[in-house]
Amino acid sequence: MSMKVDVLIIRIGFIALLALGGYLLNPLARSSHLGAILGDSAGMKQVLSAVFGALVAVAIIVIEIRARKASLKTLIGAAVGSIMGIVGAFLIGVLISIQKEAAVSAEMQTFLTISLAFFMGYVGLMVGAAKGDFLDLSALGGIFSDKAVKRDYKILDTSVIIDGRIADVAETGFLSGSLIIPNFILAELQQVADSADSSKRQRGRRGLDMLQRLRNNSKLDIQIVETDFPAVKEVDLKLIELGLQIDAVIITNDFNLNKVSQLRGVAVLNINELANALKPVVLPGEAMRVYILKEGKEYNQGVAYLDDGTMVVVDNARKLIGKTADIAVTSVLQTTAGKMIFGRLWEEKHSEDSSNSQTAIHDSRSLGFRRATRELRQTTIIEEVEHS
């Protein structure tokens, strides 16, 4: 807190110093335009000079605040680019100045020289800052290495923006680094939003709404980049190329993009895998309360669904369709179609446990047969779900 106060005091003093310098030196004293407006009022010109000095100080402070957030590579690239631009403008200005006054008037020479200096300096500054991340500072022996700054870029895919869950994850604070949204992803979103198909149009508009929601989150660093790859036609391949270029992670829920990116050496964060990892863990023997929604594929079975969409198959629950039942989990199986839970009614579990305790030896063979039959039915159900 004291550091912030000290910085604020220094900035205020800097503004006051330039304002005082403007008042005493009065750089606007010889301005003919101000003389025409204010007459010969020296005091007003001194006040305006002080205001001018204060505005220059504020502009310098704004540039300083932005420069502090930039990486060392960006600053070096901007400095080198601006110097090269100014040198280029000087050389062109020399060529202009040696022209005869009959060909180019003195006023035009002055105007062209100043314009070229601003133009070349500005272009060199912006291009150098944009390309500064490609500098290899390790070649300088580590003197200018920017060890404190580590790039953490995450590129958003079209599918994950339309899905919308990325906004919820970002708002929880679990998503760090800079979120990169390429221009070609925005173009694809706009194309989907303008589609003649009503379902595609709705998905595209949802994606644009989610994107606006991300940009409204002040805690996130959202960057829209203009980088494109005209030689690459498919958007997925462009994402992979961009990920390779800036060493970024791609966030998606597209299975195919996930596999291709891994083959190309680009790290991927899959929202579907995150959702599966956060599903509640259910162990055999635990009690659950579910709503029996419909009839199962096997005889006398009932089917329920958890809040996350997980299918629950309950034996002897056909009579309870449309009702809530307490069940005991018998097994949990992970399939390509998702997780499936098998269970039986809680009352049947207690009755079978008591019966087994009394006739454990006598019914061991029949119990093994029932288990084998139940496992066979489960396998059949899984195969039918995966096939469908």
VEXDREN-2710 file (C-alpha; in Angstrom, 1 decimal):
% VEXDREN-2710
k/r/px/py/pz
1/MET/0.0/0.0/0.0
2/SER/2.8/2.4/0.8
3/MET/4.4/1.7/-2.5
4/LYS/1.3/2.7/-4.3
5/VAL/1.1/5.9/-2.3
6/ASP/4.7/6.7/-3.1
7/VAL/4.2/6.2/-6.8
8/LEU/1.1/8.4/-6.7
9/ILE/3.0/11.2/-5.0
10/ILE/5.8/10.9/-7.5
11/ARG/3.3/11.2/-10.4
12/ILE/1.6/14.2/-8.9
13/GLY/4.9/15.9/-8.4
14/PHE/5.9/15.1/-12.0
15/ILE/2.7/16.7/-13.3
16/ALA/3.2/19.8/-11.0
17/LEU/6.9/20.1/-12.2
18/LEU/6.0/20.1/-15.9
19/ALA/3.1/22.5/-15.2
20/LEU/5.5/24.8/-13.4
21/GLY/8.0/24.5/-16.1
22/GLY/5.4/25.4/-18.7
23/TYR/4.3/28.4/-16.7
24/LEU/7.9/29.8/-16.2
25/LEU/9.2/29.0/-19.7
26/ASN/6.0/29.9/-21.4
27/PRO/6.5/27.9/-24.7
28/LEU/3.3/29.3/-26.2
29/ALA/4.4/32.9/-25.8
30/ARG/5.3/33.3/-29.5
31/SER/2.2/31.5/-30.8
32/SER/0.6/33.9/-33.3
33/HIS/-2.7/32.0/-33.2
34/LEU/-3.0/32.4/-29.5
35/GLY/-1.9/36.1/-29.8
36/ALA/-4.8/36.6/-32.2
37/ILE/-7.2/35.1/-29.8
38/LEU/-5.9/36.4/-26.5
39/GLY/-4.3/39.6/-27.6
40/ASP/-1.1/40.5/-25.8
41/SER/-2.2/39.0/-22.4
42/ALA/1.1/37.4/-21.2
43/GLY/-0.6/36.0/-18.1
44/MET/-3.1/34.0/-20.0
45/LYS/-0.4/32.6/-22.2
46/GLN/1.5/31.5/-19.2
47/VAL/-1.6/29.8/-17.7
48/LEU/-2.2/28.0/-21.0
49/SER/1.5/26.9/-21.1
50/ALA/1.1/25.5/-17.6
51/VAL/-2.0/23.5/-18.6
52/PHE/-0.2/22.3/-21.7
53/GLY/2.7/21.1/-19.6
54/ALA/0.3/19.3/-17.2
55/LEU/-1.4/17.5/-20.2
56/VAL/2.0/16.4/-21.5
57/ALA/2.8/15.0/-18.1
58/VAL/-0.5/13.1/-17.9
59/ALA/0.2/11.6/-21.4
60/ILE/3.6/10.5/-20.3
61/ILE/2.2/8.9/-17.2
62/VAL/-0.4/7.0/-19.3
63/ILE/2.4/5.7/-21.6
64/GLU/4.4/4.7/-18.5
65/ILE/1.5/2.7/-17.0
66/ARG/1.0/0.8/-20.2
67/ALA/4.8/0.2/-20.7
68/ARG/5.1/-1.3/-17.2
69/LYS/2.6/-4.0/-18.2
70/ALA/4.5/-4.9/-21.3
71/SER/7.1/-7.6/-21.4
72/LEU/10.8/-6.9/-21.9
73/LYS/10.7/-8.4/-25.4
74/THR/7.9/-6.0/-26.4
75/LEU/9.8/-3.0/-25.0
76/ILE/13.0/-3.9/-26.8
77/GLY/11.1/-4.6/-30.1
78/ALA/9.3/-1.2/-29.8
79/ALA/12.5/0.7/-29.1
80/VAL/14.4/-1.0/-32.0
81/GLY/11.5/-0.5/-34.4
82/SER/11.0/3.1/-33.6
83/ILE/14.7/3.9/-33.9
84/MET/14.8/2.1/-37.3
85/GLY/11.7/4.1/-38.4
86/ILE/13.2/7.4/-37.4
87/VAL/16.5/6.6/-39.1
88/GLY/14.6/5.7/-42.3
89/ALA/12.6/8.9/-42.0
90/PHE/15.8/10.9/-41.6
91/LEU/17.4/9.4/-44.8
92/ILE/14.2/10.1/-46.8
93/GLY/14.2/13.6/-45.4
94/VAL/17.8/14.2/-46.6
95/LEU/16.7/13.2/-50.1
96/ILE/13.8/15.6/-49.9
97/SER/15.9/18.5/-48.5
98/ILE/18.5/18.3/-51.4
99/GLN/15.8/18.9/-53.9
100/LYS/15.7/22.4/-55.5
101/GLU/13.2/24.8/-54.0
102/ALA/11.7/25.2/-57.5
103/ALA/10.7/21.5/-57.4
104/VAL/9.6/21.3/-53.8
105/SER/9.0/24.4/-51.7
106/ALA/10.6/24.9/-48.4
107/GLU/7.3/24.7/-46.5
108/MET/6.5/21.4/-48.3
109/GLN/9.9/20.1/-47.5
110/THR/9.4/20.9/-43.8
111/PHE/6.0/19.3/-43.8
112/LEU/7.1/16.1/-45.5
113/THR/10.1/15.7/-43.2
114/ILE/8.0/16.1/-40.0
115/SER/5.2/13.8/-41.4
116/LEU/7.7/11.2/-42.4
117/ALA/9.4/11.3/-39.0
118/PHE/6.1/10.7/-37.2
119/PHE/4.9/8.1/-39.7
120/MET/8.0/6.0/-39.8
121/GLY/8.5/6.3/-36.0
122/TYR/4.9/5.2/-35.3
123/VAL/5.0/2.3/-37.8
124/GLY/8.4/1.1/-36.4
125/LEU/7.1/1.4/-32.8
126/MET/3.9/-0.6/-33.5
127/VAL/5.5/-3.3/-35.7
128/GLY/8.5/-3.7/-33.3
129/ALA/6.1/-4.1/-30.3
130/ALA/4.0/-6.7/-32.2
131/LYS/7.0/-8.7/-33.3
132/GLY/9.0/-8.3/-30.1
133/ASP/7.8/-11.7/-28.7
134/PHE/9.8/-13.4/-31.5
135/LEU/13.1/-12.1/-30.1
136/ASP/15.4/-14.7/-28.6
137/LEU/17.0/-12.8/-25.6
138/SER/18.9/-16.0/-24.6
139/ALA/21.3/-15.2/-27.4
140/LEU/22.5/-12.2/-25.4
141/GLY/23.8/-14.5/-22.6
142/GLY/20.9/-14.0/-20.3
143/ILE/21.6/-10.3/-19.5
144/PHE/18.3/-9.2/-20.8
145/SER/16.3/-12.4/-20.1
146/ASP/12.8/-11.7/-19.0
147/LYS/12.6/-14.5/-16.4
148/ALA/9.8/-12.9/-14.4
149/VAL/7.4/-13.0/-17.3
150/LYS/6.1/-16.3/-18.6
151/ARG/3.7/-16.4/-21.4
152/ASP/0.5/-18.1/-20.6
153/TYR/-1.7/-18.0/-23.7
154/LYS/-4.9/-20.0/-24.2
155/ILE/-6.7/-19.9/-27.6
156/LEU/-10.4/-20.3/-27.6
157/ASP/-12.0/-22.5/-30.2
158/THR/-15.4/-21.7/-31.8
159/SER/-17.1/-24.7/-30.3
160/VAL/-16.0/-23.8/-26.8
161/ILE/-17.2/-20.2/-27.2
162/ILE/-20.7/-21.4/-28.4
163/ASP/-20.8/-24.1/-25.6
164/GLY/-20.6/-21.3/-23.0
165/ARG/-19.2/-23.3/-20.1
166/ILE/-15.9/-21.5/-20.5
167/ALA/-17.5/-18.3/-19.2
168/ASP/-18.6/-20.1/-16.0
169/VAL/-15.1/-21.6/-15.6
170/ALA/-13.5/-18.2/-16.1
171/GLU/-15.7/-16.5/-13.6
172/THR/-14.7/-18.9/-10.9
173/GLY/-11.1/-17.8/-11.2
174/PHE/-9.7/-21.2/-12.2
175/LEU/-8.7/-19.9/-15.7
176/SER/-5.4/-18.0/-15.7
177/GLY/-3.3/-16.3/-18.3
178/SER/-4.4/-14.5/-21.5
179/LEU/-7.3/-15.7/-23.5
180/ILE/-6.5/-15.4/-27.2
181/ILE/-9.4/-15.0/-29.7
182/PRO/-8.1/-15.0/-33.3
183/ASN/-9.8/-12.9/-35.9
184/PHE/-10.7/-15.9/-38.1
185/ILE/-12.6/-17.4/-35.1
186/LEU/-14.7/-14.1/-34.9
187/ALA/-15.3/-14.4/-38.6
188/GLU/-16.5/-18.0/-38.2
189/LEU/-18.8/-17.0/-35.4
190/GLN/-20.3/-14.2/-37.4
191/GLN/-20.8/-16.5/-40.3
192/VAL/-22.6/-19.0/-38.1
193/ALA/-24.7/-16.2/-36.6
194/ASP/-25.7/-15.1/-40.1
195/SER/-26.6/-18.6/-41.3
196/ALA/-30.0/-19.3/-43.0
197/ASP/-30.4/-22.3/-40.7
198/SER/-32.3/-21.2/-37.6
199/SER/-30.5/-23.6/-35.3
200/LYS/-27.0/-22.5/-36.5
201/ARG/-28.0/-18.9/-36.3
202/GLN/-29.1/-19.4/-32.7
203/ARG/-25.8/-21.1/-31.8
204/GLY/-23.8/-18.4/-33.5
205/ARG/-25.7/-15.6/-31.6
206/ARG/-25.2/-17.6/-28.4
207/GLY/-21.4/-17.7/-29.1
208/LEU/-21.3/-13.9/-29.6
209/ASP/-23.2/-13.4/-26.4
210/MET/-20.8/-15.6/-24.5
211/LEU/-17.9/-13.7/-26.1
212/GLN/-19.3/-10.5/-24.9
213/ARG/-19.7/-12.0/-21.4
214/LEU/-16.1/-12.9/-21.4
215/ARG/-15.0/-9.4/-22.5
216/ASN/-17.1/-7.8/-19.8
217/ASN/-15.2/-9.8/-17.1
218/SER/-12.6/-7.3/-15.9
219/LYS/-10.5/-10.1/-14.3
220/LEU/-9.8/-11.7/-17.6
221/ASP/-7.1/-10.6/-20.1
222/ILE/-8.9/-11.0/-23.5
223/GLN/-6.8/-10.4/-26.6
224/ILE/-8.1/-10.4/-30.2
225/VAL/-5.2/-11.1/-32.6
226/GLU/-5.1/-10.3/-36.3
227/THR/-2.7/-13.2/-37.1
228/ASP/-4.0/-15.3/-40.0
229/PHE/-2.7/-18.1/-42.2
230/PRO/-4.1/-17.5/-45.7
231/ALA/-2.5/-20.6/-47.1
232/VAL/-4.4/-22.7/-44.5
233/LYS/-8.1/-23.1/-45.3
234/GLU/-9.5/-25.0/-42.3
235/VAL/-10.1/-23.1/-39.1
236/ASP/-9.0/-26.0/-36.9
237/LEU/-5.6/-26.2/-38.7
238/LYS/-5.2/-22.4/-38.4
239/LEU/-5.7/-22.8/-34.6
240/ILE/-3.0/-25.4/-34.5
241/GLU/-0.6/-23.2/-36.5
242/LEU/-1.3/-20.2/-34.2
243/GLY/-0.8/-22.5/-31.1
244/LEU/2.6/-23.6/-32.5
245/GLN/3.6/-20.0/-33.3
246/ILE/2.9/-18.4/-30.0
247/ASP/3.3/-21.6/-27.8
248/ALA/-0.3/-21.5/-26.6
249/VAL/-2.8/-24.0/-25.3
250/ILE/-6.0/-24.6/-27.3
251/ILE/-9.3/-24.7/-25.3
252/THR/-11.9/-26.8/-27.1
253/ASN/-14.6/-29.5/-26.7
254/ASP/-14.0/-30.8/-30.3
255/PHE/-12.8/-34.4/-30.1
256/ASN/-11.2/-34.4/-33.5
257/LEU/-9.3/-31.1/-32.9
258/ASN/-8.2/-32.5/-29.6
259/LYS/-6.5/-35.5/-31.2
260/VAL/-5.0/-33.6/-34.2
261/SER/-3.6/-30.9/-31.8
262/GLN/-1.9/-33.6/-29.7
263/LEU/-0.4/-35.2/-32.7
264/ARG/1.0/-31.8/-33.8
265/GLY/2.5/-31.2/-30.3
266/VAL/0.0/-28.5/-29.2
267/ALA/-1.4/-28.8/-25.7
268/VAL/-5.2/-28.9/-25.4
269/LEU/-7.7/-28.3/-22.6
270/ASN/-10.9/-30.1/-23.2
271/ILE/-14.0/-28.8/-21.5
272/ASN/-15.8/-32.1/-21.7
273/GLU/-12.9/-33.9/-20.0
274/LEU/-13.0/-31.3/-17.2
275/ALA/-16.8/-31.8/-16.8
276/ASN/-16.2/-35.6/-16.6
277/ALA/-13.5/-35.2/-14.0
278/LEU/-15.8/-33.1/-11.9
279/LYS/-18.7/-35.6/-11.9
280/PRO/-19.5/-36.9/-8.4
281/VAL/-17.9/-40.2/-7.5
282/VAL/-20.3/-43.0/-6.8
283/LEU/-19.1/-46.2/-5.2
284/PRO/-20.8/-49.7/-5.1
285/GLY/-22.9/-50.1/-2.0
286/GLU/-23.8/-46.4/-1.6
287/ALA/-27.4/-45.3/-1.4
288/MET/-29.0/-43.0/-3.9
289/ARG/-32.4/-41.4/-4.4
290/VAL/-33.4/-41.2/-8.0
291/TYR/-36.5/-40.6/-10.0
292/ILE/-37.5/-43.5/-12.2
293/LEU/-38.2/-41.9/-15.6
294/LYS/-38.8/-44.8/-18.0
295/GLU/-38.7/-48.5/-18.7
296/GLY/-35.3/-50.2/-19.3
297/LYS/-34.3/-52.4/-22.2
298/GLU/-34.3/-55.6/-20.0
299/TYR/-37.3/-57.1/-18.3
300/ASN/-38.6/-55.2/-15.3
301/GLN/-35.9/-52.6/-15.4
302/GLY/-36.3/-48.9/-14.7
303/VAL/-34.1/-46.1/-15.9
304/ALA/-33.3/-42.8/-14.1
305/TYR/-30.9/-39.9/-14.8
306/LEU/-28.7/-37.9/-12.6
307/ASP/-28.5/-34.1/-12.8
308/ASP/-25.4/-34.4/-15.0
309/GLY/-27.1/-36.7/-17.4
310/THR/-25.6/-40.0/-16.1
311/MET/-27.9/-43.0/-16.8
312/VAL/-28.9/-45.1/-13.8
313/VAL/-30.3/-48.6/-14.5
314/VAL/-32.4/-50.1/-11.6
315/ASP/-33.4/-53.7/-11.4
316/ASN/-37.1/-54.5/-10.6
317/ALA/-38.0/-50.8/-10.8
318/ARG/-40.5/-50.9/-13.7
319/LYS/-43.4/-50.7/-11.2
320/LEU/-42.0/-47.4/-9.8
321/ILE/-41.9/-45.4/-13.1
322/GLY/-42.9/-41.9/-12.3
323/LYS/-41.9/-42.2/-8.7
324/THR/-38.8/-41.5/-6.5
325/ALA/-37.0/-44.6/-5.2
326/ASP/-34.1/-45.3/-2.9
327/ILE/-31.6/-47.6/-4.5
328/ALA/-28.3/-49.2/-3.7
329/VAL/-25.5/-48.9/-6.3
330/THR/-24.2/-52.3/-7.4
331/SER/-21.7/-51.3/-10.0
332/VAL/-20.4/-48.3/-11.9
333/LEU/-19.1/-48.7/-15.5
334/GLN/-17.3/-46.2/-17.7
335/THR/-18.1/-46.5/-21.4
336/THR/-17.4/-44.5/-24.5
337/ALA/-20.9/-43.2/-24.3
338/GLY/-20.3/-42.0/-20.7
339/LYS/-20.7/-43.3/-17.2
340/MET/-23.4/-45.8/-16.4
341/ILE/-24.6/-46.7/-12.9
342/PHE/-26.4/-50.0/-12.1
343/GLY/-28.4/-50.5/-8.9
344/ARG/-31.3/-52.2/-7.2
345/LEU/-34.0/-51.2/-4.8
346/TRP/-32.8/-50.5/-1.3
347/GLU/-35.4/-52.8/0.2
348/GLU/-34.3/-55.7/-2.0
349/LYS/-30.7/-55.1/-1.0
350/HIS/-31.5/-55.6/2.8
351/SER/-33.7/-58.6/2.1
352/GLU/-31.0/-60.3/0.0
353/ASP/-28.3/-59.5/2.5
354/SER/-30.3/-61.1/5.3
355/SER/-31.1/-64.1/3.2
356/ASN/-27.5/-64.5/2.1
357/SER/-26.3/-64.4/5.7
358/GLN/-28.6/-67.3/6.6
359/THR/-28.0/-69.5/3.6
360/ALA/-24.6/-68.3/2.3
361/ILE/-23.1/-71.8/1.7
362/HIS/-26.3/-73.3/0.3
363/ASP/-26.9/-70.5/-2.2
364/SER/-23.4/-69.7/-3.3
365/ARG/-23.8/-71.4/-6.7
366/SER/-27.2/-69.7/-7.4
367/LEU/-25.7/-66.3/-6.2
368/GLY/-22.8/-66.7/-8.6
369/PHE/-25.2/-67.6/-11.4
370/ARG/-27.3/-64.5/-10.6
371/ARG/-24.2/-62.3/-10.7
372/ALA/-23.1/-63.7/-14.0
373/THR/-26.6/-63.2/-15.4
374/ARG/-26.6/-59.6/-14.1
375/GLU/-23.2/-58.9/-15.6
376/LEU/-24.3/-60.3/-18.9
377/ARG/-27.4/-58.0/-18.9
378/GLN/-25.2/-55.0/-18.1
379/THR/-22.8/-55.9/-21.0
380/THR/-25.8/-56.2/-23.3
381/ILE/-27.1/-52.8/-22.3
382/ILE/-23.7/-51.1/-22.7
383/GLU/-23.3/-52.5/-26.2
384/GLU/-26.8/-51.3/-27.2
385/VAL/-26.1/-47.8/-25.8
386/GLU/-22.8/-47.5/-27.6
387/HIS/-24.3/-48.9/-30.8
388/SER/-27.1/-46.4/-30.6
END
